Amino acid sequence: MKGGGLGIFGDFLFNESNNYSQNSFAEMLSGPLVQTFSQVDQLTRGNIAQYLAGEETNVGPEATKFARSNIPGGNLWYTKALTDRFVFNTLAEELDPGYFDRLEARQRRIYGTEYWWEPDEVAPQRAPDYATALGQ
């Protein structure tokens, strides 16, 4: 049923959170205001609990992700590349130095891939390698 005949409803019935926004079914039904309060709660109390438990917090990237999802016009397809490159990627690196180095190392370790356009670069240094992208 999950991912099959019931489509998105099966995903909600058989997962604790959905694959689209990582919100619970109750949060999705309650609307965007409750979802925003839940995100603020996770950002503040969640990071405080991690800090008190001696765990590593990700407050910088999480705050950037929260800002990115709540700034009006920030996720429009025609402005997304500009806001990501010039605002949010710079903000993420300032709040958590070395963030993109760790992100790239993780991509390389898990998927064996590399960026052709680094997240912290204004413009790509080369064209994409289409032969590699197509698995040839």
Secondary structure, DSSP 4 states (H G I P E B T S, - for coil): -TTTTTTHHHHHHHSSB-TTT--BHHHHHH-HHHHHHHHHHIIIIIHHHHHHTTPPP-HHHHHHHHHHHHSTTTT-TTTHHHHIIIIIHHHHHHHSTTHHHHHHHHHHHHH----SS-TT-SS-SS---HHHHTT-
